[in-house]
Amino acid sequence: MRLAIQEDMLPGKTTLERFEQAKVLGFAGVEVWGMGLNARVPELADAVEQTGVVVSAINHGRQGSLLDADRDEREQALAALRQSVVDGVDLGAAGVIIVPHFAEATLPDLTPYKSVVQLEYELLHNHLRTLSDYVYAMGIDLYIEPINRYETHFLNTLADAVRVRRKIKDHPHVKITADLFHMAMEESNLTGALHEYAADIGYVHLADSNRRLPGEGMTDFAAAAVALHGGGYSGWASLECGSPGQNAPHARAYAAALPQALARLREQGWT
């Protein structure tokens, strides 16, 4: 596995300084946010060229909802996602991470015809029938991320996200993100889920059970690494701690603690 870190966890006034810090710490990649990314592509490409640290993935973040009840909202969300895909291709990223829907549902409950969640699965499936061909043509992956029940009612476990993959016949360019922080809250057997669905996983997010750096909470990272290796996973594992996307004020504190956290991860098999 290759280790990466989200850009806002790195100290530095410029993009280049943050990528240089990633290199000093020993990261192979940096995960960047999709919001406002297009304007940053040239400076990010320059940082990649100068440091040799690559862009591991584009985290699309909270840019609209693919499952909104309003058609215009859905179309805007699709357009934003396509832009993240284009930017990801330009930066050589492995894939784009997407949470299909945050918070409560906006679709109507049409029971007994279909429940809200059934409608959401169907709508996402229809989106992915087109998006899967799009990312395949662009030569990049799409990573669907399940998150905890306090942030969304839809797709909370790896099994939920795998259900989406099965419906599109396990398209090789649409996989899932396994986030150990969310999994610690939602999975009854975290390591079992990692092992069972390793072939479906395209990207991994690392944070301890309390959202702090690995080793500062209750998650067994050694067992998680064994489960992933045993299932054949060899992709990216990226640190996503604290307040994702808003960690810049704490970046220097992270930099001071990261060497120890990284040493611990490598000892536990995250290499």
N, C-alpha and C positions, 0 to 999 in steps of 0.2 A: 504493500500500500504506500501511496505517496501522501505526505502531509502538507496541508494548506491552511490558510488562516484568512478570515474575513478582513478586508482592507481597513475597516474602521477600528479594528483592534490594534493596529500598528501605529506607533508614533511617527511624526514627520509632518512638515508643513506642506510638502509637495508629494505628488504621486511617486516621483522617483525616489524621494527620501524614504517613503513607506516601503517600497519594493526593495530598496537597499537594506532596510532593517529586516525585512523578511529573509533576505539572503544571509545576513549575519546570524540570525537566529537558527537558520538551517531548514527553512521551509522551501519546498520545491514549487509551491504555487500560492497564488492569492485569489480569493473569491471576491468578486466585485458586485456592487449593487446595480440593478437595472435602471433605477430612477435617474433620469438625466444623463444616462450613459453615453448616448450618441455623441454629444459634444466633447466627451472625454476620451473618445477612442484614440485620437492621435497621441495624446500624452501617455496613455496607458501602453500603447504599442511601443512608444519610445522607451518606457520604463522596462518593458519586457526585453527589448533588444539590448539595453545597456546592462541589465542585471542577470539575464538568463533565467529569471524567475517567471514562470508562465501564469496566465490567467487560468485557474482551474475550472471555474464555472461562473456563470452570471446568475445571481440571485434576483429573480424578477421582483420579489418583495410584494408590497401591498399596492399594486397598480390595477385597480379595478377588480371586477368580479366576472369570471366567465359564466357564472350561474345566476346572474341577476335576473329578476323578473322582467326588467325593461330591456327591450331589444337593442336600443341605442347604447345602453351601458355595456351590454355583452359585446357589441361590435367594437366599441372603444377599447375594451379589455383585450379583445383578440388582436386589434391593431398594435397595441402596446406590447403584447407578447411577441408578435412577429418582429417588432423592432428590436427587442432583446435578442431574438434569435439571430437577426442580421448582425447586430453588434458583437454577439458571441462568435460568429463565424469570422468576422473581421479581426478579432483578437485571438483566434485560435483556441477558444475555450472548448472543453469537452462537452459541455451541455448547459442548459438553462433550467434552473430550479423554479418550480411553480407550485404555489398552494392554490388550488382551484377556487376556494371560497373561504373567507374569514367571517366570523361572527354567526348571527342567526340567519335562517333561511329567508329569502324574499319571494320564492316561488309559492304558488297557492297549494293547499292541501286538497287534492282531488279524489281522496278516498270516497267510495270503494274502487274507483278506477285505478288510481296510483297515489301513493303517499308522496309527501314532499321529497323524501330521500330517494325514492324510486325515480321520481321525475329528474332529480339532480344527477343521478347515475346516467339516465338516458341522455340528458342534455350534454353532460361531459363526454359521453361516448360519441355523440354526434360531432362535437368539436374535434375530438381526437381522430376521427376518421379522416378529417382534412389535415389536421396539424401533424399527424404521423407521417403522411406523405410529404408535407412541407419540410419537416426537419430532416427526413431521409434525403430529399433532394438537395438540402443545404449542407449536408454532411455534418450534422451536429445532433446531440441527444436532447431529449426533454425528460426532466426528472420531476415526477409528481411527489410532493412531500405531504405525508399525513402529519397532523399536529394535534395537540391535546384538546380535550373537550371544552376547556375554558377559552379557547381562541377560535374554535369552529365546532359546529355540530356535525360536520361532514368530513369523512376520511380521518379517523383518529388512530387507526392501527395499520401495521404493515399489511395485514390481511385485507383491510378495506381497500387499500391502494392496489394490491395485487388483483383484487376483483376487477378493477378497472382495466388492468393489463390483460387479463384473461379475455375480457370482452372484445379487445382489439387483437386477439390471437397472439398475445405476447410479442407485440411489434418490437423488433430489436433496437429501435431508436427511441422508444418510450419506456423508461424504467422508473424506479422509485428512489427517493431519498430516505435513508434510514437515519433519523435524528435521535441520538441516544437520550437527550433530555426529555423529549416528548415520549419516547418509548418507556422510559422509567416511570412515567405517569400512567401509561395506557396499556402496556403489555403485561399479561400475567406471567409470562416467561420471556424475558428480554433476549437472553442468549438463544433460547429455542427458536424464537421468531427470526433472529438474524441468520441462524443456520438453515432454517426451513426455506427462507425466501432469499438466500444469498444470490441466487441466479437472477432474481428480479431486481436486485439493488444495483443502481448505477452510481450512487454517490452517498457518502456518509457525513453527517454532521456530528461533531464531538463537543459535548459539554456535560458536566457532571449532573447528578440528580437535582442539585440546587442552582443550576445554570452557571456555576462557577467553573474554573479551569479543572480539567481532569485530575482526579486525586484529591479534590477538596470537598467531595461529597460522598455518596454511598454507592455509586455505580462501580461494578466490577469490570474494569476496562480490559484486564487480562483475559477474562472469560469471554468478553465480547470479541476480542481479537481472534481468539481460538475459534469461536463460532464462525466468524467471517472467513478466516483462512480455510477452515474445514469445508465450507460451502463453496470455495473457489473464488471468493471476492478478492480482487487485486487493484481496485480503483482508488479514487481520492478519498481521503478522510480530512475534513476541514473543520477547524475550530470555529464554533459559533456560540460564544458565551455572553454573559451579561445581558445587555439590551441590544440585540442585533440591529445594526444600522445606526445606533446612537452611542457607540462605545468610544468615540473620539476623545471625550474628556478624561477617560480612564486608560488611554492607550499607553501612557508611560508606566503606569502601575502594572499593566499587563506585561509590558516588555521586561520589567524587573523580575516577574514571577515565571515567565515563559520558559527560560532555560531549564529550570527544575521540572516543570510540567512536561516538557518535551522529552527530557531524559527518562522520566518515569514512563511515558508512553512507549518509547522505544524499547525499554526494558520489558514492557508488557506485551510486546509483539506488534506494535503499530509501525511496521516498516515494510 
